[in-house]
Amino acid sequence: MKNVLVVYYSQSGQLESIARNIAKPLLNSDEINVLFHEIQLEKPFPFPWNNDAFFGAFPESFLQIPTALKPVSEEIMNTKFDLILLNYQVWYLTPSIPTNSFLKSPEAKQLLNNTPVVTINGSRNMWVMAQEKVKALLKQNNASLKGNIALVDRVGNLISVITIVEWMFSGVKKKYLGIFPLPGVSDKDINESTKFGEVILSSLQENDLDHLQQKLVDIDAVKVSSYLVTVDRTANKIFAKWSNLIINKGESRKTWTKVFKVYLLLAIWLISPIVYILHLLTYPLKVQKIRKELAYYKGVN
């Protein structure tokens, strides 16, 4: 009997649905014992979000400052796992505060030590730099990353900004104004994600997790956009300056957070289209470099 731990934090329920769909084949196997751990905060974030909480979470999110969590159950802490499925969201180009807090906790250090891990993220579209940060935290915990699955909103970048923000602030997953597409990862992609669980189960049964990622890539578990990688990297540099500025502002923090909000909106609607045009124009000059980058981000090294 092999033990598998499924870790997740989900406000809207989307990531929990992803986690449970991928885990279905494991749950249906008599050879696998599956336990679930929902990360819970001592002081939960609101959902739906309000304006102050949403933008106020930016500095701590990006700077990866942990918050207090409720303890992991004794049953989980007393079990040695053969595999951990780490499901996470991306907040401000960084693993969410709950995920980051878990990965920096003493419990995670014990659970992840010398343990294979598959990371699974459900995000709007930009996830590669967040995944690099997760990789670093897994390495600090002596975990072994064996696979990665990235499920994203497939609609265009600017359209998804509108639909996701509406969802986060209303708490209702619906077609905004009756004309925009549904926000988030599509129901079709979530339902079909069971196929990833089947590959994970097969690799676990065969004691061959070293070749898992290539098998996942072969069935479209990871798709990487060179344009979004460029935006992600550039935005990380800018966010580093803004987060360090705001975190040290004390009483004027709220004012500076409002300034950041204005900047963010301008960056999304004015700067990102320019970056896209420049990316298209320079693409032929960087084809080989881009191909190497895409191959790297599809992997787990």
Residue, then its C-alpha position, 0 to 999 in steps of 0.5 A: m500500500k502506497n500513501v499519497l497526500v493531496v495538499y490544497y488551498s481553495q477559496s472559490g472551490q476551483l482548485e479543490s475541484i482540480a485536486r480531487n479530479i486529478a486524485k480520482p484514479l488514485l482514490n479508485s485504486d486499492e493499492i493507494n491510500v489517499l489523504f487530503h490536507e486543506i491548508q487553513l489560516e488562523k485569520p482567513f482571507p475574505f472571499p469574495w475579496n474586497n478592494d482593500a484586502f485584495f490589493g493589501a495582500f500584494p506585498e506579503s504575497f510577493l515578498q513571500i511573508p508567511t502567516a499563521l496556519k492551523p495545524v496539520s492533523e496528527e494522522i497526516m503527520n504520523t504517515k510517511f508518504d510515497l508522493i505528495l500532490l501539491n495544489y496551489q494558486v498564484w497570487y501576484l506572480t507568486p505562490s499564494i500566501p497560504t501555500n507559501s506559509f505551508l511550504k515554510s512551516p515545520e510540518a511541511k519540512q517534515l512531510l516533504n523531507n526526502t519525498p517525491v512531489v507533483t506540483i499542480n497549479g490552477s491560475r489565470n495564465m502566468w505561473v512560470m515564475a511562481q513555479e520557480k519560487v515553489k521549486a526553491l521552497l521544495k529544495q529547501n525542504n529536501a523534497s524531490l520534484k517529479g512532475n508539474i501540471a499547469l491548468v490555466d484560463r485559456v481566454g486572452n490575457l486582457i479578457s481574463v483580467i476582466t472576468i477573473v477580477e469580476w469573479m474574485f470581487s463578486g464570488v460568483k462564477k458567471k459570464y460577466l454582462g452575459i457576454f464574457p466567457l466564464p472565468g477561470v480554468s474551464d470545466k472541460d479542462i478540470n473534468e479531463s484532468t483525471k487523465f493526469g491522475e491516471v498517468i501519476l497512478s501508473s508511474l507510482q505503481e511502476n515505481d518510476l516517477d523519474h519519467l513522469q514529467q515527460k509523460l505528463v507533457d505528452i498529454d498537455a499537462v503543461k503549455v508555456s507561452s513565450y510572451l507570458v514568460t517575458v511579461d512574468r519575468t519583467a513584472n517580477k522585477i517591477f513587483a519587487k520594487w513596489s512590494n519593498l516600497i509598500i511594506n515599509k510605508g507604515e501609516s501611509r501604506k494604504t495610500w501607496t497601495k492605492v497608487f500601486k493599484v493605479y499603476l497595475l491597471l495602467a501596466i495591464w492595459l497600456i504596457s502589456p500590449i506594447v510588450y506583446i508587439l515588441h515580443l512579436l517583432t523580436y521573436p525571429l531574433k530569439v527563436q533558439k533561446i525561446r525554444k530552450e526556455l520553453a523546454y526548461y519551463k515544461g520540465v521539473n529541473 
